[in-house]
Amino acid sequence: MFTGISIDRMMQMTSQEKRRLDNIKKAFYESDRALQSGEPEDRCLEEIFKAIDAAVSLRKSLRGETYTTSGNNKRLFSEFIALEVPAARQGSLLRREHMMPIVG
């Protein structure tokens, strides 16, 4: 997540960036807690998505990138996942088009 961001820049995070980092940690904690307490998996995923959303915003801020309108959120989310999750990259065996459909 922090590839290409200098240690100096990390040490100079703004209060908003620190809050985003705390939100990432909290979301992972809540996901783990929900899973360990036996809550449905979709509850755990909800927290992971919160972490991903905060991570996208934090990365953009640390890199000095401008924020875009919500019209680009799907593309930005997909790009972030492709960078961070190897299985989501182009040509991966785990991409949606390679998965079996759910029947039921």
C-alpha positions in Angstrom: 0.0 0.0 0.0 2.9 2.4 0.7 4.9 1.5 -2.4 6.4 4.7 -3.8 5.8 6.8 -0.7 8.9 7.9 1.2 9.4 7.3 4.9 9.8 11.1 5.4 6.4 11.6 3.9 4.9 8.9 6.1 6.4 10.6 9.2 4.7 13.9 8.1 1.2 12.6 7.8 -1.6 15.2 8.4 -4.1 14.6 11.2 -6.6 13.5 8.4 -4.2 11.0 7.0 -3.5 9.6 10.5 -7.3 9.3 11.0 -7.5 7.4 7.7 -4.7 5.0 8.8 -6.6 4.5 12.1 -9.8 3.8 10.2 -7.9 1.1 8.2 -6.7 -0.5 11.4 -10.1 -0.3 13.0 -11.8 -1.9 10.0 -9.4 -4.9 10.0 -9.9 -5.2 13.7 -13.7 -5.2 13.4 -13.5 -7.7 10.5 -11.4 -10.1 12.6 -13.6 -9.6 15.6 -16.8 -10.3 13.6 -15.3 -13.4 12.1 -14.1 -14.7 15.4 -17.5 -14.1 17.0 -19.2 -16.1 14.3 -21.0 -13.2 12.5 -21.9 -13.8 8.9 -19.1 -13.5 6.4 -20.7 -10.6 4.6 -20.4 -8.6 7.9 -16.6 -9.2 7.7 -16.5 -8.2 4.1 -18.2 -4.9 4.9 -15.4 -4.0 7.2 -12.8 -5.0 4.7 -14.4 -2.8 2.1 -14.3 0.1 4.6 -10.5 -0.6 5.0 -10.0 -0.6 1.2 -11.9 2.6 0.8 -9.8 4.3 3.5 -6.6 2.9 2.0 -7.4 4.3 -1.4 -8.0 7.7 0.1 -4.8 7.5 2.2 -2.6 6.4 -0.7 -3.9 9.2 -2.9 -3.3 11.8 -0.2 0.2 10.5 0.6 1.1 10.6 -3.1 -0.3 14.1 -3.5 -2.8 13.0 -6.0 -6.0 15.0 -6.5 -9.3 13.5 -5.4 -11.9 12.8 -8.1 -15.6 12.8 -8.2 -17.6 9.8 -7.2 -18.2 9.0 -10.9 -14.7 7.4 -11.0 -15.0 5.4 -7.7 -15.6 2.1 -9.4 -12.6 2.5 -11.7 -10.4 3.7 -8.8 -11.5 0.9 -6.5 -10.8 -1.7 -9.2 -7.3 -0.2 -9.9 -6.5 -0.2 -6.2 -7.6 -3.9 -5.8 -5.6 -4.8 -8.9 -2.4 -3.3 -7.4 -2.9 -4.8 -3.9 -4.4 -8.2 -4.6 -2.4 -10.3 -7.1 -5.4 -12.5 -7.9 -7.3 -9.5 -9.2 -4.8 -8.6 -11.8 -5.4 -9.0 -15.5 -5.0 -12.6 -16.6 -5.4 -14.0 -13.1 -7.1 -17.4 -12.7 -9.3 -15.9 -10.0 -10.9 -13.1 -12.0 -14.7 -13.1 -12.1 -15.0 -14.5 -15.7 -13.1 -17.6 -14.6 -15.2 -18.4 -11.6 -18.0 -20.9 -11.5 -21.5 -19.3 -11.3 -23.4 -19.8 -8.0 -26.4 -22.0 -8.5 -29.1 -22.1 -6.0 
